[in-house]
Amino acid sequence: MRSFSTRDSTLALYYHPAYLEHETGQHPENADRLRGIISALDRYGIPESKLLKPEPVDLDLLAHVHDARYIAAIEKAARAGGGYWDYDTIISPGSYDAALLAAGAATAAVDSAVAGMSVPFALVRPPGHHALHASAMGFCLFNNVAVAAQHAIENHGMERVMVVDWDVHHGNGTQDLFYNRPDVFFFSTHQYPFYPGTGALEETGSGEGEGFTLNVPLPGGVGDVGYKEVFRQVLAPAVYRYKPQLILISAGYDAHIADPIGGMAVTAAGFHELARIVRELADEVEECTGRVAAILEGGYNIEALAASVIATIAGLSSSGDNLAEGIVEAPQAPANAYRARHSPDISSVVSSVKRIHNL
């Protein structure tokens, strides 16, 4: 098994043990997800002691993304012992502190990207891209990637931030938060129709934000080849036109073929390719100067999730391409987890997206 070389000593991987205190029991989004990732990193030569601990997010910044009354409601619920916010979103006594640290890791990853560190990646939970301005939703409490984008704009003076969301579910919360704004371009590939039911082709932004939301709703069964086609034919021209100063990845891995929730067919090798494409685009756009940061979202097969995170780190790292040769495709995943799926023709979807957005 290969390990990351000393050239990767500037890897900026953020993690805090408090994330494990967001207790969700046997819920699909549980602490074993991060335990699996930490174990895999150790096997590839990155022990937990080398991971960076974030500080809690600045509450004033958080209140520029979420309603202050909602933030207080999450704190109150956690301090009172927790419970269900809705039928699938759990709050435990440790959830508020974990959520503050998750958003804090997202902002720290932005700082690291600006400083030129290699592969800023916030390995966090709870995830965030479904969280709305004033409500939790879909396992998410605070919208980490949205907080990261707002931080880049407010504290680093950026005028154009792009969010690339490859989670199997549409990032409705992120879309809603920036739907009327031109300073954040939201790009999403997602299974459709699927939870949460948003992300149609026609959702392109409104007002000053018209044209700065780009959804690629895909049928179930799309794998590595299809995703790569979308990134080359749709994402790339969108990046070249928008010229982002920073690219943030909502890095969900429930589009993996072994995931028990999603219905896609991406592999860890496929996520490596997507990450490499994003890295190349960030390097090619002069205004971006290679600035990329990733924030963990979904992914519920532990072995597949861990392998895909390692693959993404390798794809984003300028010295990680050789490592990709040593990535094994989640060998511990049970054979029946790799469900045979029809590979659909997505040419009409790609053509429609390109027509709507004049790409």
TILOLO-102792 format. One record per residue (C-alpha): residue in three letters; z, y, x. Coordinates in steps of 0.001 Angstrom, whole numbers, plus 500000, padded with zeros to 6 digits. Example, Ala and Ser with C-alpha at 12.3 -4.5 7.8 and 13.67 -1.06 7.14 Angstrom:
REM residues 2
Ala507800495500512300Ser507140498940513670
END
This chain:
REM residues 359
Met500000500000500000Arg499042503409501351Ser501367506386501381Phe500763510107501363Ser500191511392504887Thr502209514075506641Arg499411516484505748Asp500874516357502241Ser504262517683503388Thr503725520718501177Leu503490518656497994Ala505345520655495342Leu506545517978492929Tyr509288519214490595Tyr511867516955488998His515481517187487849Pro517844514315486981Ala518905516283483894Tyr515596515279482291Leu517101511820481866Glu519887513374479766His517398514172477003Glu518486510991475222Thr516007509557472722Gly517036505889472605Gln514126503518471948His511771506357471078Pro508380506098472868Glu509201509344474705Asn512261508134476591Ala513826508478480018Asp512190505306481353Arg508923507257481530Leu510281509427484343Arg512178506584485961Gly508880504727486279Ile507178507728487844Ile510022508312490326Ser509952504636491323Ala506179504752491862Leu506436507908493969Asp509016506174496156Arg506658503228496673Tyr503989505680497860Gly506290507303500383Ile507722510159498304Pro511430509468497725Glu513378511366495092Ser515083513336497866Lys511723514978498640Leu511219516229495082Leu511999519858494335Lys514704520731491814Pro513791523588489491Glu516074526228488045Pro516314526777484277Val513605529023482882Asp514356532712482525Leu515430533187478915Asp513619536510478574Leu510366534835479609Leu511014531948477231Ala511552534460474412His508078535864475072Val506688532453474078His509182531223471482Asp511108533021468758Ala514607533873470020Arg516135532483466821Tyr514370529173467409Ile515631528989471006Ala519160529595469716Ala518678526915467058Ile517748524310469692Glu520818525246471746Lys523066525093468697Ala521701521707467645Ala522232520266471125Arg525748521677471478Ala526604520224468063Gly525658516725469181Gly521956516657468397Gly519938514882465736Tyr516385514752464437Trp514477518041464272Asp511759516244462362Tyr510863512593461857Asp509720512079465456Thr511366514854467509Ile514893514164468728Ile517534516540470052Ser520492515120471987Pro523472516888473604Gly521536517171476874Ser518209518221475367Tyr518598521999475519Asp519480522035479215Ala516692519535479972Ala514185521662478064Leu515199524811479956Leu514742522947483231Ala511385521554482087Ala510067525044481364Gly511632526210484630Ala509740523526486540Ala506505524697484926Thr507055528260486135Ala508068527014489589Ala504833525021489763Val502935528255489108Asp504846529985491905Ser503951527113494240Ala500280527285493280Val500254531015494029Ala501959530332497363Gly499219527848498262Met501348524697498200Ser499596521379497626Val499625519794494177Pro502274521657492193Phe503238519138489508Ala506113519529487047Leu507301515986486312Val509272516896483237Arg510546515921479848Pro510737516776477047Pro506985517440476961Gly505706520652475446His502152521111474193His502945520554470487Ala505844523020470425Leu505104526021468222His506351529595468437Ala509288528851466148Ser509468525073465801Ala509718521818467697Met507061519216466962Gly505622515945468254Phe508396515075470776Cys508219518666472174Leu510916521369472214Phe509624524234474401Asn505946524637475291Asn506123524228479050Val502479524923479851Ala502485528012477625Val505562529303479423Ala503789528641482726Ala500731530623481584Gln502891533493480344His504745533510483671Ala501476533717485583Ile500417536696483472Glu503727538570483402Asn505064537881486877His501945537294488951Gly499693539849487282Met497001537350486320Glu494441538293483711Arg492717534930483221Val494557531618483084Met492884528391481951Val494771525471480399Val493028522090480658Asp494684519648478247Trp493568516023478648Asp496377514480476585Val495102512136473854His496660514438471255His495443517964470628Gly497765520592472088Asn498116522482468834Gly501130524462469990Thr499374525793473079Gln496281526629471064Asp498273528505468434Leu500229530537470965Phe497088531903472628Tyr494543531711469800Asn494173535496469563Arg494305536218473279Pro491567536387475926Asp493943536070478902Val494426532325478348Phe491452529999477906Phe492512526770476192Phe490318523706476848Ser491207520404475191Thr489793516897475116His491505514760472478Gln491056511855470114Tyr489930513107466714Pro490848512740463956Phe494314511922465193Tyr497777513472465319Pro498374516396464794Gly495078516822462904Thr493979519999464668Gly491393520615467376Ala488109520683465455Leu484929521956467073Glu485034525086464953Glu488453526145466244Thr487293528621468896Gly489863531434468738Ser490026534594466670Gly490059538344467172Glu490203539197470869Gly490632535482471534Glu487334534469469927Gly485519532071472249Phe488547531404474450Thr489544528155472722Leu487256525205473425Asn487946521896471726Val486167518642472511Pro487176516293469658Leu486304512754470709Pro486132509474468796Gly488406506644469828Gly487352504380472666Val486045506969475120Gly486711505936478718Asp486245507173482258Val482482507725482019Gly482710509741478815Tyr485565511947480016Lys483794512603483293Glu480663513587481344Val482688516090479300Phe484294517587482387Arg480967517934484192Gln478884519174481263Val481428521243479329Leu484479522115481421Ala482563523026484569Pro480277525659482976Ala483249527034481015Val485198527465484262Tyr482274529102486039Arg481876531580483183Tyr485548532371482599Lys486453532556486312Pro490154531710485903Gln492647532872488492Leu494766529775487849Ile494145526417486175Leu497041524672484465Ile496719521018483492Ser498539519690480442Ala498669516282482057Gly499168513716479317Tyr498333510066480001Asp498276508586476512Ala494478508433476720His495003505500479115Ile493548502243477853Ala496964500551478024Asp498811503222476077Pro500462501913472893Ile499974505169470964Gly496479506345471852Gly493110504757471217Met491138505818474288Ala490044503822477342Val490707505989480390Thr492096504280483531Ala494202505591486395Ala491005505787488435Gly489533507917485645Phe492452510357485778His491931510560489532Glu488340511631488894Leu489343514230486294Ala491932515698488651Arg489407515783491483Ile486905517619489290Val489519520216488353Arg490472520648492010Glu486844521117493005Leu486304523690490258Ala489403525614491321Asp488144525601494900Glu484657526737493915Val485702529694491745Glu486425532561494099Glu488953534179491787Cys490955530943491524Thr491172530216495266Gly492181526613494598Arg495196527423492437Val496012524452490179Ala499311523304488706Ala499983520290486478Ile502684519832483845Leu503477516375482476Glu502879515759478771Gly502507512340477102Gly501927508774478296Tyr503921505841476915Asn502990502718478874Ile505389503041481809Glu503249501269484431Ala500034502982483343Leu501778506362483267Ala503150505947486784Ala499818504779488190Ser498014507677486514Val500439510275487869Ile499961508910491392Ala496202508964490850Thr496347512578489649Ile498384513660492671Ala495812512007494908Gly492953513677493031Leu494516517125493236Ser495466516816496886Ser492826517882499399Ser494043515060501655Gly494541512510498909Asp491049511106498484Asn491669508246500903Leu494881507380499110Ala492918506728495936Glu491510503599497549Gly495001502123497514Ile495801502866493883Val496072499667491873Glu495322499976488180Ala498778499358486658Pro498954495666487584Gln502241495141485728Ala500770496170482384Pro500544493126480086Ala497035491805479695Asn497053492310475943Ala497737496019476483Tyr494144496431477642Arg492545496327474230Ala488806495822474109Arg487281499006472706His483803499997471741Ser482512502750474026Pro481067505351471647Asp478105507616472234Ile479522511136472639Ser476244512918473357Ser476227514608469938Val479766515930470462Val478873517291473890Ser475701518888472527Ser477601520496469649Val480277521926471936Lys477660523329474300Arg475786524900471400Ile478860526475469809His480032527929473109Asn476586528733474534Leu477144526610477615
END
